[in-house]
Amino acid sequence: MSKDVVIIGAGAAGLMTAAWAGQQKRESGRRVILLDGAKKLGAKILVAGGGRCNVTHHQVDAAAFAGGSRNAIKKILRRFDVAQTTDFFKQHGVQLKREETGKLFPVTDQARTVLDALLGAVTQAGGEILHPRRVSAVTQEKDGRFLIQGDWGQMRAEKIVLATGGKSIPKSGSDGYGYRLAQGLGHSLTEPIFPALVPLTLHKDHFLCQLRGITLPAQFDLWSSSQKRLQTFANSTLLTHFGLSGPAVLDMSRYYLAAKAADTQTTLTVNWIPRMTPEQFDQALLSLGKKQPISLLRAHLPERMARALLEQSGISDGPLTRVLRKKLVSLVTRYPLPLSGDRGYNYAEVTAGGVPLTEINLKTMESRICPNLFFAGEICNVDGRIGGFNFQWAWSSGYVAGISL
């Protein structure tokens, strides 16, 4: 089989690429084929946002992303922005609604609505999806065409797109094999590549693990070995049997893991009452007079949390000495978390690292190294915060690749 364009990976980025590439190619009578190794398509889309699919965020800019330079990321995002994303899905039957957090979901609250719209867009544009068709090898032949092979056979294409994702949620099909395909065609990968938007773990006997089920607002601060504040996130936090999760933790995880890899003395602290600085909390304790500290903690924290912090600080019903007060201030407002690691790719929402943007022509998403090879989505060295930002990167990069093919 010889095809004009083959897109490897039929996830969010691959489907968006095909929808736009198909429109361009249909006019010339050529065909666009998508290959995906999964038996059921769109696994990541279907589980995103708790099964509702957080399509994008009402305000997206490069500051919400890491990996490649923000200026480079901005060039792609502005080519297909939130308004264009909203219009695209509306044209394909999906009305989006904005929630208080700024996240945009389908009014149906069903991720299946989003997946069906994308599949319909591909079909409408004349694209064809073949699955399961896992690609095991891609080589560029002397005539410039690509030979694509798998257990199912082989086909040739004038142009190909790698939209294989990263390593997150490998059971969905994104197990990192796309990185090998990119390397086989001459590309390098950033170092390190690691899970992002991933829960962080504590030792199972840590007192916070005994408080599983508690959800509360908290502020996390990342500090270098020289005590320079590197990053701050404040948002809802969930205490679990393995450690910490929730939006604030997921957003921080990428920066913590990257910093820890570069500097083992990096520390992550938490403020359980983000409305108060350590100095303000200390002053509030001093102002209690004869009242017990539990009265102050109860005003800001769940009962179990308040009592656990008092117990950890060694405070009983006796007088609050200066030493005990300072210990409580640290526990409540700047507690250094003794993290043991993270939950890995099985629980990560996205992958940090990938093909460097410097190796990609950002006007077209075409490789600067291998002519007629294009990229879209998570395989690139771009990862965003929680809240629909990573989907927006998939839509934007897919659009640019699609219209450029």
C-alpha positions in Angstrom: 0.0 0.0 0.0 1.3 3.4 -0.9 -0.4 6.4 0.8 0.3 10.1 0.6 0.2 10.8 4.4 0.3 8.4 7.3 -0.3 9.6 10.8 1.1 7.3 13.5 -1.1 7.6 16.6 -4.8 8.3 16.7 -5.0 10.1 20.0 -6.0 13.7 20.5 -3.1 15.2 18.4 -3.3 12.6 15.7 -7.0 12.9 15.2 -6.8 16.7 15.1 -3.9 16.5 12.6 -6.0 14.1 10.4 -9.1 16.3 10.5 -7.1 19.2 9.0 -4.8 17.3 6.8 -7.8 15.4 5.3 -9.4 18.7 4.3 -6.3 19.8 2.5 -5.7 16.4 0.8 -9.3 15.7 -0.2 -9.1 18.6 -2.7 -6.2 16.9 -4.5 -7.7 13.4 -4.3 -5.0 12.0 -2.1 -5.6 10.0 1.1 -4.7 10.4 4.8 -4.3 7.2 6.9 -4.1 7.0 10.7 -2.5 4.0 12.3 -3.0 3.1 16.0 -2.0 0.1 18.0 -5.1 0.2 20.3 -8.1 -2.0 19.9 -10.3 0.8 21.2 -9.4 4.3 20.2 -9.3 7.4 22.4 -8.6 5.8 25.8 -6.9 9.0 27.1 -9.7 11.2 25.9 -12.3 9.0 27.5 -10.7 9.0 31.0 -9.7 12.7 30.9 -11.3 15.0 33.4 -12.9 12.1 35.3 -14.6 10.9 32.2 -15.9 14.4 31.2 -12.8 15.5 29.1 -11.5 18.9 30.0 -11.1 20.0 26.4 -9.2 23.2 27.1 -9.0 26.2 29.5 -10.7 29.6 28.9 -7.3 31.3 29.0 -4.2 29.6 27.6 -0.8 31.1 27.3 2.7 29.8 27.1 3.3 30.6 30.8 1.3 27.5 31.7 3.7 25.2 29.8 7.2 23.8 30.4 9.8 22.0 28.3 10.6 24.0 25.2 11.0 27.8 25.3 7.9 29.7 26.0 8.4 31.8 22.9 8.5 28.7 20.8 5.4 27.3 22.5 3.6 30.6 22.0 4.1 30.4 18.2 2.1 27.2 18.0 -0.6 28.2 20.5 -1.5 31.4 18.8 -2.0 29.6 15.4 -5.0 27.7 16.8 -6.2 29.3 20.0 -9.0 28.7 22.5 -11.6 30.5 20.4 -10.7 28.4 17.3 -10.8 25.3 19.4 -14.2 26.1 20.7 -15.4 26.9 17.1 -14.0 23.6 15.8 -15.8 21.5 18.3 -19.0 23.5 17.9 -18.9 22.9 14.2 -18.7 19.2 14.9 -21.6 19.2 17.3 -19.9 19.8 20.7 -20.9 22.8 22.7 -18.4 23.7 25.5 -19.2 25.2 28.9 -16.9 27.1 31.2 -16.7 26.2 34.8 -15.6 28.3 37.8 -12.0 26.9 37.5 -11.8 28.2 33.9 -11.9 24.7 32.5 -14.0 24.1 29.4 -16.0 20.8 29.3 -18.6 19.6 26.8 -22.1 20.5 28.0 -22.9 16.7 27.9 -20.3 16.1 30.6 -19.3 13.0 28.6 -15.9 12.5 27.1 -17.4 10.2 24.5 -19.0 13.4 22.9 -15.5 14.8 22.3 -14.1 11.6 20.9 -17.0 11.1 18.6 -16.6 14.6 17.3 -13.0 14.0 16.5 -13.7 10.7 14.8 -16.5 12.3 12.8 -14.2 15.2 11.8 -11.6 12.7 10.4 -14.3 10.8 8.5 -15.8 14.0 7.1 -12.4 15.0 5.9 -11.9 11.7 4.1 -9.3 10.3 6.5 -9.2 6.6 7.3 -8.3 5.0 10.7 -6.8 1.5 10.8 -6.5 -0.2 14.1 -5.1 -2.1 15.8 -2.1 -1.4 13.6 0.9 -1.0 15.9 4.0 0.4 14.0 7.2 -1.4 14.9 9.6 0.4 12.5 9.8 3.4 10.2 12.6 4.0 7.7 13.2 6.6 5.0 14.1 5.1 1.7 16.3 6.5 -1.0 13.5 8.1 -2.9 12.5 10.0 0.2 9.4 8.0 1.0 8.8 6.2 4.3 8.5 2.5 4.8 6.2 1.8 7.7 6.1 -1.7 9.1 4.3 -3.8 11.7 3.0 -7.3 12.3 0.1 -6.4 10.1 2.3 -5.8 7.1 3.8 -2.6 5.6 2.9 0.5 3.7 4.7 3.5 2.2 4.0 7.2 2.5 5.3 10.4 1.1 4.9 12.1 4.5 4.4 10.9 8.0 3.4 12.4 11.3 4.5 11.1 14.7 1.6 11.7 17.1 2.4 8.8 19.3 2.2 10.5 22.7 4.7 10.1 25.5 4.9 7.4 28.2 2.0 8.4 30.4 -0.8 5.8 30.9 1.0 3.2 28.9 -2.1 0.9 28.9 -3.7 3.4 26.6 -1.0 2.7 24.0 1.4 5.6 24.7 4.3 3.5 26.0 7.1 5.7 24.7 7.7 3.6 21.5 7.3 6.8 19.4 10.5 8.1 20.9 12.4 5.2 19.3 10.8 5.9 16.0 11.9 9.5 16.2 15.4 8.5 17.2 15.5 6.0 14.3 14.8 8.9 11.9 17.7 11.0 13.3 16.1 12.9 16.2 17.4 13.3 19.7 15.4 13.4 23.0 15.7 15.7 25.9 17.1 14.4 29.2 15.6 13.4 31.4 12.1 12.2 30.3 9.9 11.7 33.3 6.2 11.6 34.5 4.4 15.0 34.9 1.1 15.8 36.5 1.7 12.8 38.7 0.8 12.1 42.4 3.7 12.2 44.8 4.4 9.5 47.4 5.4 9.3 51.1 6.5 6.3 53.1 3.4 4.3 53.9 3.9 4.9 57.7 4.0 8.7 57.4 1.4 10.4 59.5 -0.1 12.1 56.4 -0.9 8.8 54.9 -3.1 8.0 57.9 -5.2 11.1 57.0 -6.3 9.7 53.6 -9.5 11.1 52.3 -9.0 14.6 53.5 -9.2 17.3 50.8 -8.1 20.9 51.7 -6.5 23.9 50.0 -2.7 24.0 50.4 0.3 25.9 49.1 3.4 24.1 47.9 6.8 25.8 47.5 9.8 24.4 45.8 13.2 25.4 47.2 16.7 25.0 45.8 19.6 23.9 48.0 20.5 27.6 48.4 16.9 28.2 49.7 15.8 30.1 46.6 12.1 29.7 45.9 11.8 28.1 42.5 8.1 27.5 42.1 4.8 28.0 44.0 1.4 26.4 43.5 -1.7 26.8 45.7 -4.9 24.8 45.0 -6.9 21.8 46.3 -4.9 19.0 47.7 -5.9 15.4 48.5 -4.3 13.2 51.2 -4.1 9.6 50.2 -2.9 6.2 51.4 0.2 6.6 49.2 0.9 10.3 49.8 -0.4 13.4 48.0 -2.5 14.2 45.0 -4.9 16.9 43.8 -4.4 19.9 41.4 -1.7 21.7 43.5 0.4 18.5 43.8 0.0 17.5 40.2 1.0 21.0 38.9 4.0 21.0 41.2 5.1 17.4 40.5 6.7 18.3 37.2 8.8 21.1 38.6 9.8 19.1 41.7 10.9 16.0 39.8 12.9 18.1 37.3 14.6 20.1 40.1 15.3 17.0 42.1 17.0 15.4 39.2 19.3 18.4 38.9 19.8 19.1 42.6 19.2 16.3 45.2 19.1 19.0 47.9 15.9 20.5 46.4 13.1 20.5 49.0 9.3 20.8 48.7 7.4 22.5 51.6 3.7 22.8 52.2 1.6 25.4 53.9 -1.7 23.9 55.1 -3.2 27.3 55.7 -2.2 29.2 52.5 -4.0 32.3 53.7 -1.4 32.8 56.4 2.4 33.3 56.2 4.5 31.6 58.8 4.8 35.0 60.5 1.1 35.6 60.5 0.4 32.1 61.9 3.0 32.6 64.6 1.4 35.9 65.6 -2.1 34.2 65.7 -0.7 31.7 68.1 0.8 34.4 70.3 -2.6 36.1 70.3 -4.5 33.1 71.7 -3.8 34.0 75.3 -5.1 31.1 77.4 -6.8 29.4 74.6 -5.4 26.1 73.3 -3.9 26.0 69.8 -6.5 23.5 68.7 -9.1 26.3 68.6 -7.0 28.2 65.9 -6.3 25.0 63.9 -10.0 24.0 63.9 -10.9 27.4 62.4 -8.8 26.6 59.3 -8.4 22.8 59.0 -10.4 19.6 59.2 -10.6 18.2 62.7 -8.5 15.1 62.0 -5.8 17.3 60.3 -5.8 19.7 63.2 -5.3 17.0 65.8 -2.6 15.2 63.8 -0.5 18.3 63.5 -0.8 19.0 67.2 0.3 15.4 67.9 3.2 15.7 65.6 4.4 18.9 67.2 4.2 17.3 70.7 1.7 19.9 72.0 -0.6 18.7 74.8 -2.9 20.7 77.0 0.0 22.3 78.8 1.6 25.7 78.2 2.7 26.5 74.7 6.4 27.0 75.0 8.4 29.0 72.4 10.1 25.8 71.1 6.7 24.0 70.7 5.2 27.1 69.1 8.0 27.3 66.5 7.6 23.6 65.8 3.9 24.0 65.1 4.5 27.0 62.9 6.9 24.9 60.8 4.5 21.9 60.6 1.6 24.0 59.6 3.0 26.7 57.3 6.4 25.4 56.0 6.6 21.7 56.4 9.4 20.0 54.4 7.8 16.9 52.8 9.9 13.7 53.1 8.8 12.5 49.7 9.8 9.0 48.6 9.0 9.4 44.9 6.1 9.5 42.5 3.4 7.1 41.2 5.0 6.7 37.8 3.7 6.7 34.3 0.7 4.6 35.1 -0.8 7.5 37.0 0.8 10.4 35.2 -1.5 12.6 33.0 1.4 13.7 30.7 5.1 13.1 30.0 7.8 15.8 30.5 10.5 15.8 27.8 10.6 14.4 24.3 11.7 15.7 20.9 13.3 19.1 21.3 11.4 22.0 19.7 14.7 23.2 18.3 14.6 20.2 15.9 11.2 21.2 14.6 10.2 23.9 12.2 7.5 25.6 14.3 5.8 27.2 11.2 4.9 23.7 10.0 5.8 21.2 12.7 8.0 19.5 10.2 11.3 18.0 11.2 14.5 20.1 10.6 16.4 16.8 10.4 14.3 14.4 8.4 12.3 16.0 5.4 8.6 15.1 5.3 8.5 14.0 8.9 6.1 15.9 11.1 5.3 15.9 14.8 2.2 16.7 16.9 1.2 16.5 20.6 2.9 15.0 23.6 5.9 13.4 21.7 7.3 17.0 21.6 9.1 18.5 24.6 6.0 20.4 25.8 3.9 19.7 28.9 1.3 22.0 30.5 -0.5 22.4 33.8 -3.6 20.6 34.8 -6.8 22.1 33.4 -7.0 21.4 29.7 -3.6 22.9 28.7 -2.2 19.7 27.4 -5.2 19.1 25.2 -4.8 22.6 23.9 -1.3 21.8 22.9 -2.6 18.7 21.1 -5.2 20.7 19.2 -2.8 23.6 18.3 0.2 21.4 17.2 -2.2 19.0 15.4 -3.7 21.9 13.5 -0.4 23.3 12.4 0.9 19.9 11.3 -2.4 19.1 9.5 -2.6 22.3 7.4 1.1 22.1 6.6 1.1 18.5 5.2 
